[in-house]
């Protein structure tokens, strides 16, 4: 059942990549703050018309 | 800091997001319509209008491919491109790559739309497309990967929000799965043989197939859930910590669950148990995601009453919870012995696709379209109607398939006091569930009707939107500047990560191509000599079986279960399919298993049955295949086919390979003469495909 060896080794390799990614993410401080990321993504970007020449027409649309 | 306007202002590319939304809507309509057609054909076989291109076995793969890769794919790309730019506070890495990604993907879909109905199919589930399209998929996927990881590299926020992690896992894993499962050797422009055979092919295919569900229909949609539910509800995720824990556990566990598609089969028991155990373990991370998604709505539950977007999203997550509860349940060997090959699995899959993928996509698009086009939704009422009609459609679909699957599964198992099958005639078990096929078609119609309401709503919304506001800017003052990765060093560091990923993929592809050919030689069977390879005509017939997609309704795997053995004969053994490229164990028995059909009926029976199944079995729901007895068989190509097989390790001698066409012609003539003797009116079927197919069917279980 060489194919099992193949699929297992590829799966393990993938798992290793994920382990690497996990270690990188933990070390680089991705998870130091588990509160603000959830809130920060809620803040919408300011939206502006590109074609509109009148700056008064610029408006916030997102997030009310 | 917010004064650094020229430096920190970015224009997002929303044009590409709009394009992918259009594509998802258009292909969605096509995928659902073809699905409805296929469903109708199971209730009323005449619904194929006697056209070979609309025959069930050809359009069922078209439906699954269109639903997963065309509707689902375009929806994923739209959501990923939209949310990633906002999460990373930067425009997509390259406009040209985005554009190539979009048009390339649409061309691939178009190619599938043409080739599958014409019968160019590898007959491996969700991997039916032939080799040139497989290559195109790889190229476009890599372009997508470069574009996405490039965007991460030039990001202006250090932190990667959890949705992005789900996208990363998706892109990486799908690339690996697709490449490994698609290693095949071409025999013509639109036909190829996989390098794997029999059980090897089965294992790779379901390693791919199950992870297609995991990494194409689950992880990207979870990523979308983690972006669009908080946005739509305007509330942070319930637990960011939980999202991280369940992400990592999900990606580590999912990849091992594939063998649960091969339970009770000839696959070695330990591999089956491995698949089962990991499938059960999946309960926890899956429900972690569901709980997190649903509880995000805490404090916003009143919106479920009024806001159609939240309705769609909340129900989508609920269906995700149901499907991921049901999946591990079905992976328990004893439950699986009842459910496998029945409509229960079809119901399970559609709970996931219609409920989870469909409704999440709908919610996302209802959210996105008014935002992207700077307008308001044309009609809340239409959206609410869509929700309710679609929802009841799914329920009818799901419940009818549960009833059908369990009914038929129990009938197959049923053994009377004398140890005989209570329903020995397979068609009895089919007649019983045909009414449920009608019910399912009604459920599917409702889902489609709801979707049409959405198309009207979207069309109205977009056409009434103010013109000339195509792109939007982002003001960087919204984010804390210490998070901005502005320095050259940071960019270099990020690019390093991108290259690592690309190098990883390159190495993987390289080593696979080196490893795989060694696998083609069968070393795992001590009694390999007992099985002879297919004769040239049988192989030609097998290719027709594959081309026509017979696997959509017939299995070739008698499980190690008493009621299977009593009905079909001795349980299938590994060596019996050792030369099968691709393997055709199948996953659904709308018709009976064919693993030992060889010699069970006379040749004439098969001929009549293929031309008109009702002549043999009055209540059969099988489509007729009348074109098989007027299409000529291509003998010439057999030499090439057999030489490829020989290269892959099938023990043909050189003489057989060199004379494959002549041998096949002789075999065919013999069979033809025997048929002609019984019925002199058959003089026109000389050298036709049906003779090869009969020859193949008669070889099954006889080697």
Interface residues (C-beta under 8 A of the other chain):
Chain A: X1 X2 X3 X4 X6 X7 X10 X11 X13 X14 X15 X17 X18 X21 X22 X24 X25 X28 X29 X30 X31 X33 X34 X35 X37 X38 X39 X40 X41 X42 X43 X44 X45 X46 X47 X48 X49 X50 X51 X52 X61 X62 X63
Chain B: X11 X12 X86 X87 X89 X158 X159 X160 X161 X162 X165 X168 X169 X172 X173 X176 X180 X196 X199 X200 X203 X204 X207 X227 X230 X231 X234 X235 X236 X237 X240 X241 X244 X248 X251 X252 X255 X256 X258 X268 X271 X371 X374 X468 X469 X470 X471 X472 X473 X474 X475 X477 X478 X479 X497 X504 X508 X512 X515 X516 X518 X519 X523 X524
